[in-house]
Amino acid sequence: MGKKFFSVVLTSLMAMVLFVPQTQAASVSGEEVIKLAKEHLGTPYQWSGETSAGFDCSGFTYYIMDKVGVNLSRGSYDQYKQGTYVSKSNLQKGDLVFFSGTYKQGISHVGFYIGDGKMISATKSRGVAIDPVYSGYWGDKYTGAKRFLHNSFFNDVSSGYWAYNEIKHLNNEGIINGYSDGSFGPTDHVTRAQVAMMVGKSLKLNPSSSTQFEDVSSSHWAYGYINAAVNAGLVTGYGNGTFKPDEAITRSEIAAIINRAFEFSNKSSSYRFKDMSSSHWAYDDVYTLASNSITSGYNDNTFRPNQEATRAEFSAFLYRSLN
């Protein structure tokens, strides 16, 4: 037992030592990192350079991140071993984006994602410059991205926003994504496709290639999750064989999907929404969610079942269902 305990402690200490270089900044935003990086636009390329006199690619990221308190390793390959993995669809300003070499042999380039599908990096041909991430020279060399900033978050969701914690948690779990400009669009209407994908990710459903609807082609970004949600009995289409994936979804439709997904029991509840009669098709679903504290409606004692839901509202429903 003594040897085993010593082994566990030693392993833990080694892990702590090994992760020291991954120190993350706690008080800097992606916007601030990008502002610092842009101050060096035009700085010439210099092999092994890591000063304002000249940079190579990893020297540039090393230099900027050191300014904000993030201790990166030196070298793009070693930097790729650090941080938290970020999917391409979830990139935020300040994330590091990595690229393979000409023959896709390992990591050979790194830069800062600045939004709108672009990055700033130190290139051999032009020094510190801005380039597209998904097209042009780097398009087919994209390898992955890593996040180092604790508060790198959507630029339109402040820490005081009513659904901040819910949105942040789901984003950290990879369940929800924002837009390419770094925003989340909390007051935008949530679509049927978005709901199918987010619920599918929450339940860890495997995307399906079995086509279900004539208006959801295999090229649609949510194709696999829509099919999976149908197979799981969570969503249905319309009588004409369509799903209308990009249409906004109502609060009552969300209540039904959430209830099917998590199979809540209907507890006794004092909630009585004045705009929900017992004849409403989603009556039981709405009151089941209310009895489980998933929703409390509005201050005027209404639920507004036919109102199109926002992305923030859906995030709150889903977060509460998961916790």
N, C-alpha and C positions, 0 to 999 in steps of 0.2 A: 504493500500500500504506500509505503514511504517513497519508493522509487517512482511509482505511478504518479503520486502527487507532485514530486519534484519535476517529473517530465511535463506535466500539465502546466505548472507554473513557468518553467523554462520556455515552453512553447508560447505561452501568453506574452512573456517578456520579449521574446524574439519578434512576435507579431507587432508589439508596440514599437519596437525599434525600427522595424522594417517600414512601418507606416508613418514615421515621423516626417518624411519629405512630402507627405500629402496634406500638410497643414492648409486649412482653408481660410479664406478671408471672411470675417464676420460683419464688416462694416463698409463694404464697397459694392457698388452695383455694376452690372454689365456695361451700362452707359458710361460710367466713370472709367472703366478699363478701356473701352473703345476710344474715349476722348484722349486718354494718355497715349494710346497707340497711334492715333491720327496725328499727334504732334510730331511724329517722326516720319511722316510721308516724305518720300524722296531720299531718305537716308540711304547711302550706298550699301551694296552687299559686300560683306567681308567674311571670308571663311574663318570660322571659329570666333567671329566678332560678337561681342555681347555688351557693347557700349554705344553711346549715341554717335560715335565716330563711324560706326559700321556694324552691321549685324548679319549673321546667317539666320536661317529661319527659326531654329530653336533658341538661338541666342537672343532673338527679338522677343519671343514669348517669355523666356527666362527673365529678361531685363524688366519687362512691363509687369509681370506678375510679382517680381521681387519688390517693386515699388508699392504694391498694394498688400504686401504681407503674405503672399503665397510662395512657399518654398518648392519650386519645381526642380526636377532633375535637369541635367544638361544633356541635351540630345533628344531629337523628336521621338525616337524609338522608346527611350526611357520615360519620356513624358506621357506617352500613350499608355504606359503601365499604371499611371496614377489617375486620380480623380474618379468620378462617377460616370459610368457609361450613359450616353444620351442618344436616343434614336434620332435619325435624320428629320423626322416629322416633328420633333420636340425641341429643336435647336433654339437657343436663346442667346441674346447678345452677351458676349464675353466667354462663351464656350470655346474650347479649343477644337479645331477641326484638323483631321489628319489625312494624309494622302500617301499612296504607294509610289514607288519609283517608276521609271519608264517601262520596265518589264514586270511591274507589280511584285517586286521582290522586297517585302518588308516596308516599314514606314520610312519615308524619306523627306516629308515636308509637313509643316504645321503652321497654322495661322489662327487668328481670332475671328470668330463669326461675328458679323456686325449687323445682321438682319437683312431682309429682302434678298436672301439667297447669295449674299456676298461675304467676302472675308478680307482681312488686311493681313499681309504677311511680308516677310523679307524674301524677295525672289532674286535669283542670280542675274536675271536680265535687266530688272528695273529697280532693284533695291526694294525699300518698303513701298508697297503698292496695294491697290484694291483690285480684286479679281472675283469673277463669279465662282461659286462653289460647285454648282451642278452642271455647268456647261463650259465650253472653251477648253483650254489646256488641261484644267484640273478635273473636268467633269467625270471622266471614266476612271479616275485614279482615287476617288473618294473612298476612304477606308472606314472612318468612324469619327466619333466626337466624344469629348470628356468635359465634365463640368467640375469647376473648382470653387465657385462662388456660392455661399450659403443663400444669399438673398438675390441671386439672379432669378428674377421672376417676371411675370407679365407686367408690361409698363402701364396697363390700364386697370390694374387691381392693386390698390394700396393696402397697407397693413390694417387700415381702419375700415375697409369695406366689409359689409355684413357677412359675405360668404368667403372671406379671405382664407380662413383656415380650411374650409371644405375644399376650395379650389386648389390650394397649395398641396394638401394631402393627396388628392387624386392625381395631381400633376406629378408629384414625387413618385407615386406608384406606377406612373406610365399609363394611367387610364384615360386621362384627358390631355389634349394638346392645344396649343394656341395657333396663331397665324404666323406667317413668315415675317411680319413686321414686328414681332415680339409682343403683340397684344393677345388678349384672350377673348375680348368681345363679350363681357358678362351680360350685357343687356340685349345682345343679339338673340334672335329666336333660335332655339335648338331644333335641329331637323330630325326626321325619322331615321335617316342613315346614321347620324351622330349618336342617337340614343341606342340604336342596335349595336353599334361598335362598342360604346362605353359599357353597356350592360354585359356584352359578350366578353370584354376584357376583364370585367369585375368577376365574372363567373369562370374565367379561364376556359372559355369555349374555344375549340379548335375551328378556325375558319374553314368553311366548306365550299367546295367547287361545284356543288349540285345546284344548278340554276333554278330559281324559284319564280322569278317574275320577268316579264317581257321588257320592262323598263329599267331593269338592273343588269347591265351587261357585265361581262367578266373584266372589263376595263375600269369599272367604277371603283373608287378607292375603298368603299366599304362592302364590296361584293361578297367577300368571304364571311364577314361577320353578319351581314343581313341573312344569308343562307343559313348560317349556324343558328341565329336567333329564331328563324322559322322552324328549323328542325327541332329546336328545344321547346317549341310551343310558346315562345315569349311574344312574338309579333305575328300579325296577319296582314294580308294585303287587302285589296279591294275586289269587288265582285268581277271586275273586268280583267283580272289577271295582272294588275299593276300594284306597285308598292309605293310609288311617289316618294322616292328616297330623299329628295331635296326639299320637300315641303315641310313647313313648321309643324310641330306636334303640339297638341293641347295638353293642359294639365290633367284632364281626366284620362287621356290616353296613356300618359306617363304613369299615373296611379295604377292603371291596369297592368302595364308592363312590369313595374316594380313589384307589384303584388305577386304576379306569376313567377317572377325571377326568384324571389326570396321566400315565398310561401309563408307569409305571416299569418298568425292566428288572429281572429277578430276578438279583441278583448273588450270588456265593457268600457264605454267612453262617454264622457259628458259633452263631447263635441256635437253640436247641431248647427250645421251650416244652413243659413236661411235660403241659399240658392241651390240646395241639393235635395230634390225630392226623392222619395223611395222608388219612383218610376224611372229615374235616370239610369242608363245602362251601366254606369260605373259607380253607382251608389255604394255597393258593398266594398269595392276596391278602395274608394276614397275614405270611407269610415274605418276600414281595416288599417290603413296607413295612419290615420289620425289617432286611433287607439294605441298604436305602437310608437307614437311621438315622431313619426316620419314627417308629418305635416301638421300645421296648426291653422292653416288658412290665413286670412287677412284680418286686420284689426276691426273691420266692420262686420265680422262674423260671416264672411262669405268665403267660398273656396274658388269661385270663378272657373268652373270645370271646362268651359269652352274657350277659355283664354289661351292664346299661344304661349307656351312656356319659354323662359329665357335660359341661356346657358348656365347662369348663376343659380337659378331655381333648380334646374335639374341636378346640378352639382351638389346642392344641399340635400335633395331627395336621396341621391345615390350614396353620398357620404354617410348619412344617418342610417341608411339601410345596411351599410357595411360595418357599422360600429355600434 
